[in-house]
Amino acid sequence: MKTSPKPRIRLVLVDDSQVVRMGLRALLSTEPRVEILGEASSVSTAVETCLRLKPEVVLLDIRLPDGTGFDACRQILAKLPDTRVLVLTSVADETLVDEALRAGAHGYLLKEIDSRGLLQAVFDVAEGKSTLDPAVTARVIQLIKGGSSATRDALAVLSPQERKVLALIAEGHTNKEVASQLGLAEKTVKNYLSNIFEKLHVSRRSQAAAMFVRESR
């Protein structure tokens, strides 16, 4: 019996450079599991395009003519919370990585990444995981080492089971994978996450994960 093929990942490209968009389209179009729905070159057109096409993944540059990719990220996720945002930029800066996470982005890549790495990142993000470019990892570690005592105090309110859930989320696991590892129902994991978000005063799993990593270093 033949298994049905996985549905294609619906994706929107956002970059102010037409040349970059053309290059990304040419690269991603070679992958049959990816469907490019459309393109945008600014914050306003990115939000409009995503609201109209409802992609699963948005490949997003930081530098846009009418704002930043972070502005676009926040606006897109406010209207389309199930959409996954993958930042693709030429800047390896720890403060920008932190801002991307705070905006709700699910990944941060540099444009120097090879085609295989980019495609794998798109697949990972679409599956509910988070990803960071290896080139910025060292900078991020330095950033999270500077976590404040306020962060540690905030995590102290979590129960032992909530900390286990958050630890697995911080490793990039999906809710289904967390449920499997802890012997829980997936709905129970979602309930734990809701409690964690409320206690930590965040709205995104990436934000909660970043707080956990800061405290754990």
Stockholm file with secondary structure:
# STOCKHOLM 1.0

chainA/1-217         MKTSPKPRIRLVLVDDSQVVRMGLRALLSTEPRVEILGEASSVSTAVETCLRLKPEVVLLDIRLPDGTGFDACRQILAKLPDTRVLVLTSVADETLVDEALRAGAHGYLLKEIDSRGLLQAVFDVAEGKSTLDPAVTARVIQLIKGGSSATRDALAVLSPQERKVLALIAEGHTNKEVASQLGLAEKTVKNYLSNIFEKLHVSRRSQAAAMFVRESR
#=GR chainA/1-217 SS CCCCCCCCEEEEEECSCHHHHHHHHHHHTTCTTEEEEEEESSHHHHHHHHHHHCCSEEEECSEETTEEHHHHHHHHHHHCTTCEEEEEESCCCHHHHHHHHHHTCSEEEETTCCHHHHHHHHHHHHTTCCEECHHHHHHHHHHHHTCCHHHHHHHTTSCHHHHHHHHHHHTTCCHHHHHHHHTCCHHHHHHHHHHHHHHHTCSCHHHHHHHHHHHHC
#=GC SS_cons         CCCCCCCCEEEEEECSCHHHHHHHHHHHTTCTTEEEEEEESSHHHHHHHHHHHCCSEEEECSEETTEEHHHHHHHHHHHCTTCEEEEEESCCCHHHHHHHHHHTCSEEEETTCCHHHHHHHHHHHHTTCCEECHHHHHHHHHHHHTCCHHHHHHHTTSCHHHHHHHHHHHTTCCHHHHHHHHTCCHHHHHHHHHHHHHHHTCSCHHHHHHHHHHHHC
//
